[in-house]
Amino acid sequence: MADERKVERIVRTVLEDVFGAGRIGDVHIVRALGWQGDEILRIYAVFNGADDQFDATLAYEVVRPMRTRLLDELADDAFPVMSYISSADMKTVKNAVG
């Protein structure tokens, strides 16, 4: 398992590269097991922008470069699963999942 700070750095960098640094707020990552028993990264990210600035295609295309960097730089093969949430919801997530 990779150092979680390094994982978060890669996740944040990829998100900021895709959306722009000002558009990504808080990021919270939780390691979990997927339904087939594979390790996943549940990634919750706050998008700071208007609804019309959110591109759903880009939102999920970040998984490929994120996964590639996690594998190449950290040998971490957990699969990223993205959720884009509001700042208010982030508080709920952090309270619920730690």
Backbone torsions as a table, in degrees:
resi	resn	phi	psi	omega
1	MET	NA	134.3	-177.6
2	ALA	-78.3	158.3	174.6
3	ASP	-59.7	124.3	-174.5
4	GLU	-62.7	-30.1	177.0
5	ARG	-66.3	-37.6	178.4
6	LYS	-69.8	-38.1	176.3
7	VAL	-60.9	-48.3	-179.6
8	GLU	-62.2	-38.3	179.0
9	ARG	-61.0	-45.5	179.3
10	ILE	-64.7	-46.2	179.8
11	VAL	-58.1	-49.7	-178.8
12	ARG	-63.0	-42.5	-179.6
13	THR	-61.0	-45.5	179.6
14	VAL	-63.7	-46.0	179.4
15	LEU	-60.3	-43.1	-179.6
16	GLU	-69.7	-34.4	176.1
17	ASP	-63.5	-38.2	-177.2
18	VAL	-79.0	-47.9	-173.3
19	PHE	-98.7	-19.4	-173.5
20	GLY	101.7	142.4	-173.5
21	ALA	-59.2	-36.6	-177.8
22	GLY	-75.0	-11.6	-175.4
23	ARG	-92.9	-12.8	-177.9
24	ILE	-108.6	123.6	178.4
25	GLY	-97.5	-130.7	-178.1
26	ASP	-64.9	143.4	176.5
27	VAL	-127.8	133.4	179.0
28	HIS	-131.2	131.5	-176.1
29	ILE	-121.9	132.7	178.9
30	VAL	-126.8	124.4	174.3
31	ARG	-78.7	138.2	-179.4
32	ALA	-152.6	175.6	174.1
33	LEU	-105.5	134.9	176.4
34	GLY	-76.1	176.3	-175.0
35	TRP	-65.9	-18.5	176.4
36	GLN	-98.3	6.3	178.5
37	GLY	88.9	1.6	177.1
38	ASP	-80.4	148.2	178.9
39	GLU	-74.2	135.3	176.8
40	ILE	-127.2	161.3	171.7
41	LEU	-112.4	110.8	173.4
42	ARG	-81.9	112.5	-175.8
43	ILE	-110.5	119.4	177.0
44	TYR	-106.5	124.5	-178.7
45	ALA	-130.8	137.1	175.6
46	VAL	-89.2	125.2	175.8
47	PHE	-96.4	117.1	-179.9
48	ASN	-97.3	88.5	179.1
49	GLY	-175.4	171.4	178.2
50	ALA	-71.9	156.1	-179.8
51	ASP	-54.7	-39.0	-177.8
52	ASP	-73.9	-8.2	176.4
53	GLN	-91.3	-8.0	-179.3
54	PHE	-88.5	119.0	-179.8
55	ASP	-103.0	108.5	-175.8
56	ALA	-61.7	-33.2	178.2
57	THR	-64.3	-47.8	177.4
58	LEU	-63.0	-35.8	-175.7
59	ALA	-57.8	-33.7	-179.2
60	TYR	-103.1	-16.8	175.6
61	GLU	-72.9	-12.3	177.6
62	VAL	-66.8	-19.2	-176.4
63	VAL	-61.9	-43.3	-177.2
64	ARG	-60.8	-55.5	179.5
65	PRO	-65.7	-31.3	178.9
66	MET	-65.8	-47.7	179.8
67	ARG	-63.1	-41.8	178.9
68	THR	-60.1	-46.6	-179.7
69	ARG	-66.8	-40.3	178.3
70	LEU	-61.2	-42.2	178.4
71	LEU	-68.1	-49.6	-175.4
72	ASP	-67.1	-43.6	-173.1
73	GLU	-89.4	-30.2	-174.0
74	LEU	-125.1	-2.3	-175.0
75	ALA	53.9	36.0	-179.8
76	ASP	-102.4	114.0	-175.9
77	ASP	-100.5	14.8	175.1
78	ALA	-64.5	138.7	-176.9
79	PHE	-87.6	126.8	179.4
80	PRO	-73.3	131.3	174.7
81	VAL	-121.4	114.8	-171.2
82	MET	-92.7	141.6	168.9
83	SER	-136.3	128.0	177.5
84	TYR	-104.7	123.2	-171.9
85	ILE	-134.2	170.4	177.5
86	SER	-82.6	165.5	176.7
87	SER	-60.8	-39.5	179.2
88	ALA	-64.2	-40.7	178.5
89	ASP	-68.2	-29.8	179.3
90	MET	-60.5	-39.7	177.9
91	LYS	-60.5	-42.4	178.4
92	THR	-64.2	-43.6	179.4
93	VAL	-60.4	-48.8	-177.8
94	LYS	-62.4	-36.8	177.2
95	ASN	-69.7	-33.9	-176.0
96	ALA	-81.6	-39.7	-173.0
97	VAL	-113.2	-2.4	177.0
98	GLY	84.9	NA	NA
